[in-house]
């Protein structure tokens, strides 16, 4: 059975804590794990903190709007964790970990802030308990802010999408960081791959009823498809945990 990790209460005590004392990379700079370090990794714990809210952002020539709706019931973080665990098999064994969502929430900068919202985890102590075994590495999935929007959501904005005026896009701005489970050093980091996904077959939500049931189903379907491809590409090309795809010559 694939391990599915739920964000639970904060656990304290040095015996169960992993001190993530290295700052997460705050840009989309390359952060591929070296082959020597990768070969030492056998077990991995995964945390995700991107699935509590969903943004709706739109702007016209003179006015704009932006709102955030709660979507914890969509269980996006559980989907991210189980999807990563599946993609890591059989090369790595994922171990369930218990963590506090708030420790990895990177939205402290406010919804409309212009500055990047990524939090320097090097200034914090995160209590993570591995069930039965301390993993060799941790994968941490957190929100990031890009071009005026944060994390997951729908966007329709000429200034963001260039020439694609009024085209609705699903956005997925997240950061994947890999932390050594023994030295607590950051060993890999990369922005999530392909953050924009076209949604041509969905009408724009209205402010009184942000998402109808039909729109929710369509968005959730698109999110699952988007995350499946983006997570695999980031694991492979972004941080180097998966082997590169080899295309056979024709």
C-alpha positions in Angstrom: 0.0 0.0 0.0 1.3 3.5 -0.9 2.0 5.6 2.2 -0.4 8.6 2.5 0.7 11.2 4.9 -1.7 13.5 6.7 -0.6 16.8 8.2 -1.1 16.3 12.0 -0.2 18.0 15.2 3.3 19.4 15.9 5.6 17.0 17.7 8.4 18.1 20.0 11.5 16.5 21.4 14.9 16.1 20.0 14.5 12.4 19.7 11.8 12.8 17.1 12.8 16.2 15.5 14.6 16.7 12.3 16.2 20.2 12.2 15.8 21.7 8.8 18.5 24.4 9.3 19.2 25.2 5.7 17.3 27.9 3.9 15.2 26.8 1.0 16.3 28.2 -2.4 14.2 31.2 -3.1 14.6 31.3 -6.8 14.2 28.9 -9.7 17.9 28.2 -9.8 19.1 24.8 -10.7 19.4 22.4 -7.8 20.1 18.9 -9.0 21.3 16.4 -6.5 24.8 15.1 -7.2 25.0 11.4 -8.2 27.2 10.7 -5.1 24.5 12.0 -2.8 21.7 10.4 -4.7 23.2 7.0 -4.6 23.2 7.1 -0.7 19.4 7.8 -0.6 17.2 4.8 0.0 14.3 6.1 2.0 12.4 9.4 1.6 9.8 11.2 3.6 7.5 13.7 1.8 5.7 16.8 3.1 3.3 19.0 1.1 1.8 22.3 2.1 0.1 23.7 -1.0 -3.4 22.3 -0.8 -5.3 24.4 1.7 -6.4 27.2 -0.7 -7.1 28.0 -4.3 -6.7 31.4 -5.9 -9.0 33.1 -8.4 -7.2 36.0 -10.1 -8.5 38.2 -12.9 -7.8 41.7 -14.2 -9.0 43.9 -17.0 -7.7 47.1 -18.4 -8.8 49.2 -15.5 -9.9 46.9 -12.6 -9.0 43.5 -11.2 -10.0 41.0 -8.6 -8.3 38.3 -6.5 -9.7 36.0 -3.9 -8.6 32.8 -2.2 -11.0 30.0 -1.4 -10.4 27.1 1.1 -10.0 23.7 -0.6 -8.7 21.5 2.2 -11.5 19.0 1.4 -10.0 18.5 -2.0 -7.1 16.7 -0.3 -4.5 18.1 -2.7 -1.6 17.5 -0.3 -2.5 13.9 0.1 -2.6 13.6 -3.6 0.8 15.2 -4.0 2.4 12.9 -1.4 0.9 9.7 -2.8 1.8 10.7 -6.3 5.4 11.4 -5.4 5.6 8.1 -3.5 4.3 6.2 -6.5 6.8 7.9 -8.9 9.7 7.2 -6.6 9.0 3.4 -6.7 10.9 1.1 -7.0 14.1 3.1 -6.7 13.3 4.6 -3.3 11.1 3.6 -0.4 8.9 6.4 1.0 8.3 6.4 4.7 5.2 8.1 6.3 6.1 11.2 8.3 4.0 13.4 10.6 4.3 17.2 10.2 2.5 20.4 11.0 1.2 22.2 7.9 1.8 25.6 9.4 5.6 24.9 9.6 5.7 24.7 5.8 3.1 27.3 5.0 4.8 30.0 2.8 1.8 32.4 2.6 2.8 34.7 5.4 3.6 37.6 3.1 0.0 38.3 2.4 -2.2 37.7 -0.6 -1.4 40.9 -2.5 2.2 41.4 -1.6 4.7 42.0 -4.3 7.7 40.4 -2.5 8.4 36.7 -2.7 6.5 34.7 0.0 8.9 31.8 0.4 9.9 31.4 4.0 13.5 30.9 5.1 13.1 27.5 6.9 16.7 27.9 8.1 15.4 30.2 10.8 12.9 27.7 12.1 13.0 24.3 13.7 10.6 21.8 12.2 9.5 18.8 14.2 9.0 15.9 12.0 8.5 12.3 13.2 9.2 9.4 10.9 7.2 6.3 11.7 9.7 3.6 12.5 12.7 4.9 10.5 14.5 8.2 10.0 14.5 8.7 6.2 17.7 9.5 4.3 16.1 12.5 2.7 13.0 14.7 2.8 11.1 16.2 -0.1 9.3 19.4 0.9 6.7 20.9 -1.4 5.8 24.5 -0.6 3.9 27.4 -2.3 5.8 30.1 -4.2 4.7 33.4 -5.6 5.2 34.3 -9.2 3.8 37.1 -11.4 1.3 38.2 -8.8 -0.2 34.8 -8.0 0.6 32.2 -5.3 0.4 28.4 -5.2 -2.6 26.8 -7.0 -5.4 28.7 -8.7 -7.1 30.0 -11.9 -5.8 33.2 -13.5 -7.2 35.4 -16.3 -4.9 38.4 -16.7 -3.4 40.0 -19.8 -0.5 41.3 -17.9 0.4 37.8 -16.6 -0.4 35.8 -19.7 1.1 38.2 -22.3 -0.9 38.1 -25.5 -3.4 35.4 -24.2 -6.0 38.0 -23.1 -9.0 36.4 -21.4 -7.5 33.0 -21.6 -8.1 31.1 -18.4 -5.1 29.2 -17.1 -4.6 26.9 -14.2 -1.4 27.9 -12.3 0.7 25.7 -10.0 3.5 27.7 -8.5 5.3 25.5 -6.0 8.9 24.8 -4.9 10.4 21.3 -4.4 13.2 21.2 -1.9 15.2 18.0 -1.0 16.8 18.0 2.5 19.4 15.5 3.7 17.8 13.5 6.6 21.1 13.1 8.4 22.9 16.4 7.9 19.8 18.6 7.5 21.5 20.3 4.5 19.6 21.3 1.4 20.8 18.9 -1.3 18.4 19.8 -4.1 15.8 22.5 -5.0 13.8 23.6 -8.0 10.6 25.4 -8.9 7.8 23.1 -10.1 7.9 22.4 -13.8 5.4 23.9 -16.3 3.4 26.1 -13.9 0.7 27.2 -16.4 -1.9 24.9 -17.8 -4.6 26.1 -20.3 -8.3 25.7 -19.2 -10.2 26.6 -22.4 -13.3 24.7 -21.5 -14.2 26.4 -18.3 -16.2 29.6 -17.8 -14.8 32.2 -15.4 -16.3 31.9 -11.9 -18.4 34.8 -10.5 -17.8 36.4 -7.2 -21.0 35.3 -5.5 -20.5 31.7 -6.3 -16.7 31.3 -6.8 -16.9 27.7 -8.2 -19.9 25.7 -9.1 -19.9 21.9 -8.5 -19.3 21.4 -12.2 -16.4 23.8 -12.2 -14.9 22.2 -9.1 -15.0 18.8 -10.7 -13.3 20.2 -13.9 -10.6 22.0 -11.9 -9.9 19.0 -9.7 -9.6 16.8 -12.8 -7.2 19.3 -14.4 -5.2 19.7 -11.1 -4.7 15.9 -11.0 -3.5 15.8 -14.6 -1.2 18.9 -14.1 0.4 17.7 -10.9 1.0 14.2 -12.3 3.1 15.7 -15.1 4.7 18.6 -13.2 5.8 16.5 -10.2 7.4 13.8 -12.4 9.3 16.4 -14.5 10.5 18.2 -11.4 11.6 15.0 -9.7 13.5 14.0 -12.8 14.8 17.2 -14.4 14.6 19.6 -11.5 16.2 17.8 -8.5 17.5 14.7 -10.3 15.9 12.0 -8.1 14.5 10.2 -11.2 16.6 9.0 -14.1 16.3 11.1 -17.3 13.8 10.0 -19.9 15.6 8.3 -22.8 13.9 8.7 -26.2 14.6 5.9 -28.5 15.8 6.9 -32.0 13.4 6.4 -34.8 
